Amino acid sequence: MKKIFLVISLLSGLAYGQSSVQQLAPVNFSDVTITDPFWKSRMDAVATNTLQACILYTENRTGRIRNFEKAAAKTGKHEGIYFDDSDVYKAIEAMAYSLKHHPDAAVEKKADEWIAKIAAAQLPDGYLNTYYQLTGLDKRWTDMEKHEDYCAGHLIEAAIAYFNTTGKRLLLDVAIRFADNIDSTFRLQNRHWVSGHQEIELALMRLYHQTGNAKYLALSTWFLEQRGHGYGRGVIWDEWKDPAYCQDATPVKEQQEITGHAVRAMYMYTGAADVAAVTNDGGYINAMQRIWEDVVHRNMYITGGIGAQGKNEGFGADYALPNESAYCETCASVGMVFWNQRMNMLSGESKYVDVLEKSLYNGALDGLSLKGDHFFYGNPLASSGGYGRREWFGTACCPSNIARLVSSLGNYVYSVSADALWVQLYIGSELNTKWQGADLRVKQLSGLPWHGAVSLQVEQAPKKKFALRLRLPGWLSEAAPGDLYQYINNSVGLPVIRLNGEVIGFNTDRGYAVIDRKWKAGDKIEINFPMQVRWVKSNTALTENKDRVALQYGPMMYCVEAADNAGKAWDFIVPVTNDNAASMASASVVNYEAKLLDGVNRIEFDVLALQGSADGKSLQAVPGKRKAIPYFSWNNRGAGEMQVWLPTAIRSVKVNP
Amino acid sequence: MKKIFLVISLLSGLAYGQSSVQQLAPVNFSDVTITDPFWKSRMDAVATNTLQACILYTENRTGRIRNFEKAAAKTGKHEGIYFDDSDVYKAIEAMAYSLKHHPDAAVEKKADEWIAKIAAAQLPDGYLNTYYQLTGLDKRWTDMEKHEDYCAGHLIEAAIAYFNTTGKRLLLDVAIRFADNIDSTFRLQNRHWVSGHQEIELALMRLYHQTGNAKYLALSTWFLEQRGHGYGRGVIWDEWKDPAYCQDATPVKEQQEITGHAVRAMYMYTGAADVAAVTNDGGYINAMQRIWEDVVHRNMYITGGIGAQGKNEGFGADYALPNESAYCETCASVGMVFWNQRMNMLSGESKYVDVLEKSLYNGALDGLSLKGDHFFYGNPLASSGGYGRREWFGTACCPSNIARLVSSLGNYVYSVSADALWVQLYIGSELNTKWQGADLRVKQLSGLPWHGAVSLQVEQAPKKKFALRLRLPGWLSEAAPGDLYQYINNSVGLPVIRLNGEVIGFNTDRGYAVIDRKWKAGDKIEINFPMQVRWVKSNTALTENKDRVALQYGPMMYCVEAADNAGKAWDFIVPVTNDNAASMASASVVNYEAKLLDGVNRIEFDVLALQGSADGKSLQAVPGKRKAIPYFSWNNRGAGEMQVWLPTAIRSVKVNP
């Protein structure tokens, strides 16, 4: 624990102080052009179909934009739910990120239109919330659960994103006015307020870094510090939910375990990490270490999804991770990406990026159809056949959330610290940033997630010696930090790394291969990640997965879906044991199929298939084959049975289900 | 077909004409006191818990009563859905029926309060609909789908029921004014109007019989005749649903098959039967014969439930009757009871009562929890474990509908014709009515649905000779008319009937045993219905039930529920064949368990249970036992697996589901 309090050095490119606990900083997505075949197609789908879906539903099929028009006109009936303004802001944020690398005049025009309506609706004092402006301003700030500050947070994030892409500051000025209004309404009067849905904390930290104005840091900290003192008791929670639902049972720094609503938790800890990165506040960091372990060691699905329960959209008992009823909200996986990035920034430990990668490639990406026009709100790990993505939701947080994540993917590929460039994710891309006062340009090619060949070509580099820190993905060894999931068959070991064609040795540090040298244009690193089928088992405490295995290949979890298996996905066992796991893995056939699901690896493996005898009076287990596809790509060929966790033994059956 | 046009004779006790096609008339429930142990407990549950649930949700938890207050005050925002007035009326109707045999001053006071509010809300011209009165009267009668006439129909039914129980005519006067307003708005101007949800037709026929005013007969007929001419095209259906959804694709008399929304269909055909009973219109009767056969031979579940599809709350393709996703709305089974009673009245054929009984004891009664405080909207025939009754629904048609059916159960037990008393259902009861100008009093005791001993004691009878017509239930021979379902094991035959202790012979006619004599006080009929376990199979066209059997005992369908079977209901086969069906039936143990589910027969029978071997690598079918309970009583011990149709052969499995 001690090392994370060490101040390593000045981070270049960061606006904040030199004495930060923060060890590294992400390279902003605006300096990273994604060229990766896999991810480029996801981003294109978002830039076209997802944004169009957001526009269609935000503007036409629901009253979200009309609410701003009515608020500006000071007349009309509010349509929808009290938090619907946030979806407009998140859509603008996604548009802003997408416009950076996918210029689209029509999308930008639409965003400008919306922003003009938003600005027109703002009150002279800076307040902006169409729900209260249309149902009675006398009621504003009377109900902590009504998401006024949550909507403000998303306004701030959208405003910053749009300003940074377009240079247009109308929305940023709106956001600043509202932030100042909130600051004077609450912090400056020390009027207690427990946010009913955390979000404003992380948003204010963005505004602090954007403007350099310390009052936003102070306000973010103030919001965090409001929690756990009973300020909401009798006001919201007693009537509505338990304080633990909203991480309000104890002060943040004293929290011992993960509780409650998953998205609220992720956003809050992200904000706390952002504050700690500036203030070096060990209280937050200690608490988050404990809570992160509670999440990852006892409460996280193998997909990186979190929040097992629908009833609280959040966490249940430790190890209670049912598969078919898994809630695993898309937004919660998006939040896991945010939070784990911050935890990595604070510690330089790769285990956080392992979790980030797991959530990104599985739990989050599953929320989006291949075409980008259908969405999962929840992401179960098994389906009896009736579950499918939908065009939109009454509570529509997920579509714009996955859109803003995917279109800002470049944020998660590279980081920098005082003396190193960190390669966090192996995603084909062109890095072109300023670092150490010089230009740094690197071109990455990656075969992941389908094969393990990766290359990094330096095109321009500072003259000074620096380290290239190459993340050694957790899936080379263990599935997740802690002992919740373990591989059955052993890894084939570390990757071979070549520098300019020659195999080189390397040191490892906190999960990274470190190659420290003076780099010059033309230097080329080639990495060959050993890829193989990995069988994964669960800690025995996770009783839902007793006698079950999952199938992993690289960062991707796989699933068996009806469409590849004659309409069935629940009718076999995988006879994997400790003894035969290696041979069963190597006997599995991994095939990249370019025409399947926009191009995926399909894995064929041996099973014992259960089938009735001719007379239907008995049943045999006969050798057979089944095919698996990446989990994120299921339900793109209609609804059907699906399973991630595959049985290894027959304990019970349903006949003719 | 011909015989149903024969006018049999004058029916005593009927207000309408002597030349009616109607052969028999039901004895009104007010002349039938239910004493039956099984049904009395259901009626008590309705009189207490169900009515209280209706009051709680109608008045407090939703704005249904507030809407009337606001309409009276001509100010305020309408709460809920545009058809919510109907739930108030149906609750009053249920209260009225219940008050007849369960006087309850508090319930009557509540009904009086509501009725005063309803009356206060009525406009001077007779119009009454809180939705339009609160959202804009200029829009009234502009959208055929907005249920204004549907609500009017339920108002009329409630008003008649309440008047007949209490003699208070405030609501009846309200209903008459609204009916007159509708008559002058539409029929008298021949302004076309296709009801978006049929109901007013049958209600107007009640009003016709109540008042003797022929204009309500004319208006009911007019509504029926509006359908099928395209009057709704471009007005409602094109924008909303296909005309067949609402039985508006062709004129009623030309309809060839069942289509669309199940409740709309049932209510319409009930109204058409009521009109035909007075007007002798063979067009309606012919059409209904065809449609009834289409329902019962190709589109009805073994529970008497109809409307397989959720998407249209109605009928799908012939024989497309999936079990787990079966919609089978409670209200549609209530409608089946209504319609089949009318079809029996028109024809004197017992097959209609067979279907009525099937729907009543299974598809309808399943909608109500044993305590009467939880409800099913849909009634599937299988559950993977997640399905359960709920306290209320957004669209809350079902709770008050099952309440009014159960509390008026006495309507379905006896009928009279010119020369006969018809015993339709074997339900313990005291009949006390005027017939043939004399008092007729009969006391029935019945062991059904648990055992077959029934007695009927004449306590007072007209001096003239008349026939006692005792229905010979269809479950003595075949499961349903037509060949959709068939018994595998043979019946043990007709019942033994004793008159004053002596076994007598009897003639049968249209499904009734006919005992024609001069009856005197003290005469006692004893019937011993042969009860046995019946295995039922489906027509092969019903592919969902391939290799499956259902279990029936008397009128009750049985199901296997997790609670009686170590938490599983899908893990076995019933090895029933044509050859062993009789022996498997007689080997089954039928046990009345007084403490189980308020007292039910539980049936234990032989199965081959599927279980994994010790190492989990193979599976065996081993002899075992399973227990079944009456279908209506499932889901009263928590949610769990359930099946009505039990597999007889293994065709596929789910492992560790």
Boltz contact constraints between the chains, C-beta under 6 A:
constraints:
  - contact:
      token1: [A, 570]
      token2: [B, 654]
      max_distance: 6.0
  - contact:
      token1: [A, 571]
      token2: [B, 652]
      max_distance: 6.0
  - contact:
      token1: [A, 571]
      token2: [B, 653]
      max_distance: 6.0
  - contact:
      token1: [A, 573]
      token2: [B, 655]
      max_distance: 6.0
  - contact:
      token1: [A, 610]
      token2: [B, 653]
      max_distance: 6.0
  - contact:
      token1: [A, 612]
      token2: [B, 650]
      max_distance: 6.0
  - contact:
      token1: [A, 612]
      token2: [B, 651]
      max_distance: 6.0
  - contact:
      token1: [A, 616]
      token2: [B, 649]
      max_distance: 6.0
  - contact:
      token1: [A, 616]
      token2: [B, 650]
      max_distance: 6.0
  - contact:
      token1: [A, 618]
      token2: [B, 621]
      max_distance: 6.0
  - contact:
      token1: [A, 619]
      token2: [B, 619]
      max_distance: 6.0
  - contact:
      token1: [A, 619]
      token2: [B, 650]
      max_distance: 6.0
  - contact:
      token1: [A, 621]
      token2: [B, 618]
      max_distance: 6.0
  - contact:
      token1: [A, 647]
      token2: [B, 655]
      max_distance: 6.0
  - contact:
      token1: [A, 647]
      token2: [B, 656]
      max_distance: 6.0
  - contact:
      token1: [A, 649]
      token2: [B, 616]
      max_distance: 6.0
  - contact:
      token1: [A, 650]
      token2: [B, 612]
      max_distance: 6.0
  - contact:
      token1: [A, 650]
      token2: [B, 616]
      max_distance: 6.0
  - contact:
      token1: [A, 650]
      token2: [B, 619]
      max_distance: 6.0
  - contact:
      token1: [A, 650]
      token2: [B, 655]
      max_distance: 6.0
  - contact:
      token1: [A, 651]
      token2: [B, 612]
      max_distance: 6.0
  - contact:
      token1: [A, 651]
      token2: [B, 656]
      max_distance: 6.0
  - contact:
      token1: [A, 652]
      token2: [B, 571]
      max_distance: 6.0
  - contact:
      token1: [A, 652]
      token2: [B, 656]
      max_distance: 6.0
  - contact:
      token1: [A, 653]
      token2: [B, 571]
      max_distance: 6.0
  - contact:
      token1: [A, 653]
      token2: [B, 610]
      max_distance: 6.0
  - contact:
      token1: [A, 653]
      token2: [B, 653]
      max_distance: 6.0
  - contact:
      token1: [A, 653]
      token2: [B, 655]
      max_distance: 6.0
  - contact:
      token1: [A, 654]
      token2: [B, 570]
      max_distance: 6.0
  - contact:
      token1: [A, 654]
      token2: [B, 654]
      max_distance: 6.0
  - contact:
      token1: [A, 654]
      token2: [B, 657]
      max_distance: 6.0
  - contact:
      token1: [A, 655]
      token2: [B, 573]
      max_distance: 6.0
  - contact:
      token1: [A, 655]
      token2: [B, 647]
      max_distance: 6.0
  - contact:
      token1: [A, 655]
      token2: [B, 650]
      max_distance: 6.0
  - contact:
      token1: [A, 655]
      token2: [B, 653]
      max_distance: 6.0
  - contact:
      token1: [A, 656]
      token2: [B, 647]
      max_distance: 6.0
  - contact:
      token1: [A, 656]
      token2: [B, 651]
      max_distance: 6.0
  - contact:
      token1: [A, 656]
      token2: [B, 652]
      max_distance: 6.0
  - contact:
      token1: [A, 657]
      token2: [B, 654]
      max_distance: 6.0
